Amino acid sequence: MEQRHKARLLIADDHTLVAEACKRFLEPEFEVVSIVADGRTLLRMVTELKPDVAIVDIAMPQLNGLDAGEQVKRISPSLKLIYLTMNTEPDVAAEAFRRGASGYVVKSSAAEELVTAIRKALRSESYLSPMITKETVEFLLRSGQSYAEEKRITQRQSEVLQLLAEGMSMKGIASILNLKPGTVAFHKYRIMHNLGLKTNAELLQYAIKHHMIA
């Protein structure tokens, strides 16, 4: 009898215990090819390992799950993106689906929900945790303004904003993004100007509001 191909999964979560527990639960039905702890490593490993499914947390260091997920879908359009998160806000779930998600699972749900979401994603179907009202998410998808439209900043500026909100120095950000410190400073100026922010405290509040950092 021919052995069925196991779907290859990549887990992105900065909580090691959660990620390891997911791996143990999902194997042996699926093959977990890697566990990563931040959004930037997620991008690199998707390129290297070419998994079938990425299971991604929303709140991750260096590059949050929403921004990372959007970039992942550009790198690998056929990859199925499933969010596994503590966040139960319908607007966040709607934004996740705008970014290309196939599933949105709340961490406090039964573990079997994640398996269901993966199976559905592999059949090109979508899944939303029952804890979140489907009708509300659908309404937000139809009528709500996406975070990208609201932010009025570029992808690179969004990356800089998150790293600034995490308290990194200009030099540190430049090293991570392979930029010159002066370029990072210019991005910060444009971010503050475009978003109407006056202080670093307002920048931090913005990043928290838009789920860039926890």
C-alpha contacts under 8 A as a table, 3 or more apart, distances in Angstrom:
res1	aa1	res2	aa2	distance
6	K	29	E	6.72
6	K	30	F	5.16
6	K	31	E	5.94
7	A	30	F	5.30
7	A	31	E	6.07
7	A	51	P	7.83
7	A	52	D	6.01
7	A	53	V	7.48
8	R	30	F	6.27
8	R	31	E	4.83
8	R	32	V	5.86
8	R	33	V	6.22
8	R	51	P	4.97
8	R	52	D	5.13
8	R	53	V	6.43
9	L	30	F	6.90
9	L	31	E	5.94
9	L	32	V	4.63
9	L	33	V	5.87
9	L	34	S	7.40
9	L	51	P	5.54
9	L	52	D	6.04
9	L	53	V	4.87
9	L	54	A	5.80
9	L	55	I	7.28
10	L	32	V	5.83
10	L	33	V	5.73
10	L	34	S	5.13
10	L	35	I	6.04
10	L	36	V	7.85
10	L	46	V	7.81
10	L	51	P	6.23
10	L	53	V	6.35
10	L	54	A	4.80
10	L	55	I	6.18
11	I	19	A	6.57
11	I	23	K	7.92
11	I	32	V	7.44
11	I	34	S	6.42
11	I	35	I	4.79
11	I	36	V	6.32
11	I	54	A	5.94
11	I	55	I	4.81
11	I	56	V	6.17
12	A	19	A	7.39
12	A	35	I	5.84
12	A	36	V	4.79
12	A	37	A	5.63
12	A	38	D	6.66
12	A	39	G	7.34
12	A	42	L	6.46
12	A	54	A	7.34
12	A	55	I	6.04
12	A	56	V	4.76
12	A	57	D	6.25
13	D	16	T	6.93
13	D	18	V	7.45
13	D	19	A	5.95
13	D	35	I	7.53
13	D	36	V	6.37
13	D	37	A	5.00
13	D	38	D	6.83
13	D	56	V	6.31
13	D	57	D	5.36
13	D	60	M	6.75
14	D	19	A	7.79
14	D	36	V	7.23
14	D	37	A	4.04
14	D	38	D	6.20
14	D	60	M	6.08
14	D	61	P	7.53
15	H	18	V	5.49
15	H	19	A	6.34
15	H	37	A	7.31
16	T	19	A	5.08
16	T	20	E	6.01
16	T	37	A	7.61
17	L	20	E	5.21
17	L	21	A	6.02
18	V	21	A	5.13
18	V	22	C	6.17
19	A	22	C	5.12
19	A	23	K	6.28
19	A	35	I	6.86
20	E	23	K	5.02
20	E	24	R	6.30
20	E	35	I	7.98
21	A	24	R	5.23
21	A	25	F	6.22
22	C	25	F	5.14
22	C	26	L	5.99
23	K	26	L	5.24
23	K	27	E	6.12
23	K	32	V	6.34
24	R	27	E	5.55
25	F	111	A	7.92
26	L	29	E	6.12
26	L	30	F	5.87
26	L	31	E	7.83
26	L	32	V	7.73
26	L	115	V	7.16
27	E	30	F	5.16
27	E	31	E	6.20
27	E	32	V	7.11
28	P	31	E	6.73
32	V	35	I	7.72
33	V	49	L	7.51
33	V	51	P	7.38
34	S	45	M	7.89
36	V	41	T	6.32
36	V	42	L	6.16
37	A	41	T	7.27
37	A	42	L	7.81
37	A	60	M	7.14
37	A	61	P	7.71
38	D	41	T	5.65
38	D	42	L	6.38
38	D	60	M	5.32
38	D	61	P	5.24
38	D	62	Q	6.24
38	D	63	L	6.50
38	D	64	N	7.60
39	G	42	L	4.90
39	G	43	L	6.48
39	G	60	M	6.25
39	G	61	P	6.73
39	G	62	Q	6.25
39	G	63	L	4.43
39	G	64	N	5.84
39	G	65	G	6.26
39	G	68	A	5.42
40	R	43	L	5.31
40	R	44	R	6.61
40	R	62	Q	6.49
40	R	63	L	5.83
40	R	68	A	7.26
41	T	44	R	5.08
41	T	45	M	6.08
42	L	45	M	5.25
42	L	46	V	6.07
42	L	68	A	7.46
43	L	46	V	5.35
43	L	47	T	6.49
43	L	68	A	6.90
43	L	71	Q	7.43
43	L	72	V	6.03
44	R	47	T	5.30
44	R	48	E	6.34
45	M	48	E	4.88
45	M	49	L	5.63
45	M	50	K	7.55
46	V	49	L	5.41
46	V	50	K	5.07
46	V	51	P	6.34
46	V	72	V	7.18
46	V	75	I	7.99
46	V	76	S	7.74
47	T	50	K	5.73
47	T	75	I	7.16
47	T	76	S	7.78
50	K	76	S	7.78
51	P	54	A	6.95
51	P	79	L	6.97
52	D	78	S	7.71
52	D	79	L	5.20
52	D	80	K	6.24
53	V	79	L	5.59
53	V	80	K	4.59
53	V	81	L	5.90
53	V	82	I	7.32
53	V	118	I	7.56
53	V	122	L	8.00
54	A	79	L	7.21
54	A	80	K	6.28
54	A	81	L	5.09
54	A	82	I	6.15
55	I	81	L	6.29
55	I	82	I	4.84
55	I	83	Y	5.69
55	I	84	L	6.39
56	V	65	G	6.12
56	V	69	G	7.57
56	V	81	L	7.37
56	V	82	I	6.16
56	V	83	Y	4.78
56	V	84	L	5.77
56	V	85	T	7.81
57	D	60	M	6.63
57	D	65	G	5.60
57	D	83	Y	5.68
57	D	84	L	5.15
57	D	85	T	5.16
58	I	64	N	5.96
58	I	65	G	4.17
58	I	66	L	6.03
58	I	83	Y	6.94
58	I	84	L	7.46
58	I	85	T	5.97
58	I	87	N	7.81
58	I	211	H	7.32
59	A	64	N	5.42
59	A	65	G	6.03
59	A	85	T	7.95
59	A	211	H	6.74
59	A	212	M	6.61
59	A	213	I	5.71
59	A	214	A	5.72
60	M	63	L	6.23
60	M	64	N	4.73
60	M	65	G	6.11
60	M	212	M	7.93
60	M	213	I	7.01
61	P	64	N	6.22
61	P	166	E	7.86
61	P	213	I	7.24
62	Q	159	E	7.65
62	Q	162	Q	6.88
62	Q	163	L	5.94
62	Q	166	E	7.94
63	L	67	D	6.66
63	L	68	A	6.04
63	L	159	E	6.45
63	L	162	Q	7.00
63	L	163	L	7.87
63	L	212	M	7.59
64	N	67	D	5.68
64	N	68	A	5.97
64	N	162	Q	7.85
64	N	211	H	7.62
64	N	212	M	5.32
64	N	213	I	6.89
65	G	68	A	4.96
65	G	69	G	5.65
66	L	69	G	5.15
66	L	70	E	6.29
66	L	95	E	7.82
66	L	96	A	6.28
66	L	99	R	6.97
66	L	212	M	7.97
67	D	70	E	5.23
67	D	71	Q	6.40
67	D	155	Q	8.00
68	A	71	Q	5.17
68	A	72	V	6.02
69	G	72	V	4.93
69	G	73	K	6.27
69	G	81	L	7.01
69	G	99	R	6.73
69	G	100	G	7.51
69	G	101	A	7.76
70	E	73	K	5.35
70	E	74	R	6.65
70	E	99	R	5.01
70	E	100	G	6.62
71	Q	74	R	5.11
71	Q	75	I	6.30
72	V	75	I	5.01
72	V	76	S	6.00
72	V	77	P	7.68
73	K	76	S	5.07
73	K	77	P	4.66
73	K	78	S	7.47
73	K	79	L	6.68
73	K	81	L	7.78
73	K	99	R	7.98
73	K	100	G	6.68
74	R	77	P	5.62
76	S	79	L	5.53
80	K	101	A	7.03
80	K	102	S	6.09
80	K	121	A	6.14
80	K	122	L	7.13
81	L	100	G	6.91
81	L	101	A	4.75
81	L	102	S	5.50
81	L	103	G	6.75
81	L	121	A	7.98
82	I	101	A	5.70
82	I	102	S	5.68
82	I	103	G	4.47
82	I	104	Y	5.78
82	I	105	V	7.46
82	I	117	A	7.46
82	I	118	I	7.43
82	I	121	A	7.96
83	Y	96	A	7.54
83	Y	101	A	7.14
83	Y	103	G	6.13
83	Y	104	Y	4.76
83	Y	105	V	6.01
84	L	104	Y	6.24
84	L	105	V	4.88
84	L	106	V	5.77
84	L	107	K	5.99
84	L	114	L	7.89
85	T	88	T	7.94
85	T	104	Y	7.82
85	T	105	V	6.49
85	T	106	V	5.12
85	T	107	K	5.32
86	M	106	V	5.49
86	M	107	K	5.26
86	M	108	S	6.95
87	N	92	V	7.45
87	N	106	V	6.74
88	T	92	V	7.65
88	T	93	A	7.47
88	T	106	V	6.67
88	T	131	M	7.32
88	T	132	I	6.26
89	E	92	V	5.46
89	E	93	A	6.55
89	E	132	I	7.42
90	P	93	A	5.02
90	P	94	A	6.07
90	P	132	I	6.33
90	P	133	T	7.19
90	P	136	T	6.56
90	P	137	V	5.42
90	P	140	L	7.86
91	D	94	A	5.01
91	D	95	E	6.14
91	D	137	V	6.73
91	D	140	L	6.61
92	V	95	E	5.00
92	V	96	A	6.16
93	A	96	A	5.02
93	A	97	F	6.47
93	A	104	Y	6.58
93	A	137	V	6.76
94	A	97	F	5.26
94	A	98	R	6.27
94	A	137	V	5.25
94	A	138	E	7.33
94	A	140	L	6.24
94	A	141	L	5.67
95	E	98	R	4.89
95	E	99	R	6.27
95	E	141	L	7.69
95	E	146	S	6.37
95	E	147	Y	7.11
96	A	99	R	5.13
96	A	100	G	6.70
96	A	101	A	5.62
96	A	104	Y	7.59
97	F	100	G	5.13
97	F	101	A	4.51
97	F	102	S	6.84
97	F	103	G	7.70
98	R	101	A	7.13
98	R	141	L	7.31
98	R	146	S	7.54
101	A	104	Y	7.29
102	S	117	A	7.93
102	S	121	A	5.59
102	S	124	S	7.55
102	S	125	E	6.82
102	S	126	S	4.72
102	S	127	Y	6.46
103	G	117	A	5.77
103	G	118	I	7.66
103	G	121	A	6.89
103	G	126	S	5.41
103	G	127	Y	4.47
103	G	128	L	5.75
104	Y	117	A	7.74
104	Y	127	Y	6.25
104	Y	128	L	4.94
104	Y	129	S	6.23
105	V	109	S	7.31
105	V	113	E	7.03
105	V	114	L	6.38
105	V	117	A	7.48
105	V	127	Y	7.75
105	V	128	L	6.20
105	V	129	S	5.07
106	V	109	S	5.56
106	V	129	S	6.23
106	V	131	M	7.57
107	K	110	A	7.92
109	S	113	E	6.73
109	S	129	S	7.59
109	S	131	M	7.97
110	A	113	E	5.69
110	A	114	L	7.83
111	A	114	L	5.66
111	A	115	V	7.15
112	E	115	V	5.14
112	E	116	T	6.27
113	E	116	T	5.00
113	E	117	A	6.13
113	E	129	S	7.44
114	L	117	A	5.00
114	L	118	I	6.24
115	V	118	I	5.14
115	V	119	R	6.18
116	T	119	R	5.17
116	T	120	K	6.12
116	T	127	Y	7.91
117	A	120	K	5.17
117	A	121	A	6.05
117	A	126	S	7.23
117	A	127	Y	5.34
117	A	128	L	7.82
118	I	121	A	5.05
118	I	122	L	6.21
119	R	122	L	5.26
119	R	123	R	6.56
120	K	123	R	5.09
120	K	124	S	6.36
120	K	125	E	4.88
120	K	126	S	6.14
120	K	127	Y	6.81
121	A	124	S	4.83
121	A	125	E	5.05
121	A	126	S	5.88
121	A	127	Y	7.51
122	L	125	E	7.28
128	L	132	I	7.20
128	L	134	K	7.16
129	S	132	I	5.86
130	P	133	T	6.66
130	P	134	K	7.52
132	I	137	V	7.86
133	T	136	T	5.40
133	T	137	V	6.54
134	K	137	V	5.19
134	K	138	E	6.15
135	E	138	E	5.10
135	E	139	F	6.13
136	T	139	F	5.07
136	T	140	L	6.23
137	V	140	L	5.08
137	V	141	L	6.11
138	E	141	L	5.01
138	E	142	R	6.25
139	F	142	R	5.18
139	F	143	S	6.07
139	F	144	G	7.46
140	L	143	S	5.18
140	L	144	G	4.49
140	L	145	Q	7.92
141	L	144	G	5.75
145	Q	149	E	6.49
145	Q	150	E	6.68
146	S	149	E	5.32
146	S	150	E	6.31
147	Y	150	E	5.00
147	Y	151	K	5.90
147	Y	210	H	7.37
148	A	151	K	5.27
148	A	152	R	6.63
148	A	153	I	7.45
149	E	152	R	5.79
151	K	195	L	6.88
152	R	194	N	6.63
152	R	195	L	7.17
153	I	157	Q	5.94
153	I	158	S	6.53
153	I	191	I	6.62
153	I	194	N	7.03
153	I	195	L	7.96
154	T	157	Q	5.08
154	T	158	S	6.17
155	Q	158	S	5.06
155	Q	159	E	6.40
156	R	159	E	5.09
156	R	160	V	6.30
157	Q	160	V	4.97
157	Q	161	L	5.98
157	Q	187	H	5.90
157	Q	188	K	7.43
157	Q	191	I	6.53
158	S	161	L	5.01
158	S	162	Q	6.34
159	E	162	Q	5.37
159	E	163	L	6.45
160	V	163	L	5.23
160	V	164	L	6.10
160	V	173	I	7.03
160	V	184	V	7.10
160	V	187	H	7.16
160	V	188	K	7.22
161	L	164	L	5.12
161	L	165	A	6.12
161	L	188	K	7.15
161	L	191	I	7.37
161	L	203	L	7.59
161	L	207	A	7.26
162	Q	165	A	5.03
162	Q	166	E	6.22
162	Q	207	A	6.40
162	Q	212	M	5.88
162	Q	213	I	6.90
163	L	166	E	4.97
163	L	167	G	6.61
163	L	168	M	5.75
163	L	173	I	6.51
164	L	167	G	5.20
164	L	168	M	5.38
164	L	169	S	7.15
164	L	170	M	7.94
164	L	173	I	7.71
165	A	168	M	7.45
165	A	200	N	7.92
165	A	203	L	6.71
165	A	204	L	4.97
165	A	207	A	6.50
165	A	213	I	7.54
166	E	213	I	7.35
168	M	172	G	5.95
168	M	173	I	6.31
169	S	172	G	5.03
169	S	173	I	6.18
170	M	173	I	5.19
170	M	174	A	6.06
170	M	181	P	5.50
170	M	184	V	6.25
170	M	185	A	6.86
171	K	174	A	5.05
171	K	175	S	6.25
171	K	180	K	7.87
171	K	181	P	5.45
172	G	175	S	5.15
172	G	176	I	6.40
173	I	176	I	5.18
173	I	177	L	6.09
173	I	179	L	7.86
173	I	181	P	7.69
173	I	184	V	7.21
174	A	177	L	5.31
174	A	178	N	5.46
174	A	179	L	4.52
174	A	180	K	5.47
174	A	181	P	5.30
174	A	183	T	7.97
174	A	184	V	6.33
175	S	178	N	5.10
175	S	179	L	6.55
175	S	180	K	7.94
176	I	179	L	7.89
179	L	183	T	6.40
179	L	184	V	6.89
180	K	183	T	5.22
180	K	184	V	6.57
181	P	184	V	5.05
181	P	185	A	6.26
182	G	185	A	5.01
182	G	186	F	6.27
183	T	186	F	5.05
183	T	187	H	6.23
184	V	187	H	5.04
184	V	188	K	6.25
185	A	188	K	5.09
185	A	189	Y	6.32
186	F	189	Y	5.03
186	F	190	R	6.30
187	H	190	R	5.12
187	H	191	I	6.06
188	K	191	I	5.01
188	K	192	M	6.15
189	Y	192	M	5.30
189	Y	193	H	6.11
190	R	193	H	5.03
190	R	194	N	5.86
191	I	194	N	5.30
191	I	195	L	6.00
191	I	197	L	7.88
192	M	195	L	5.43
192	M	196	G	5.72
192	M	197	L	4.68
192	M	198	K	6.55
192	M	203	L	7.53
193	H	196	G	5.19
193	H	197	L	6.53
194	N	197	L	7.90
197	L	202	E	5.92
197	L	203	L	6.36
198	K	202	E	6.68
198	K	203	L	7.96
199	T	202	E	5.28
199	T	203	L	6.48
200	N	203	L	4.89
200	N	204	L	6.19
201	A	204	L	5.08
201	A	205	Q	6.23
202	E	205	Q	4.99
202	E	206	Y	6.14
203	L	206	Y	5.12
203	L	207	A	6.32
204	L	207	A	5.13
204	L	208	I	6.30
205	Q	208	I	5.17
205	Q	209	K	6.10
206	Y	209	K	5.07
206	Y	210	H	6.21
207	A	210	H	5.29
207	A	211	H	6.19
207	A	212	M	5.04
207	A	213	I	6.05
208	I	211	H	5.07
208	I	212	M	5.93
208	I	213	I	5.34
208	I	214	A	6.14
209	K	212	M	7.73
210	H	213	I	7.98
211	H	214	A	6.42
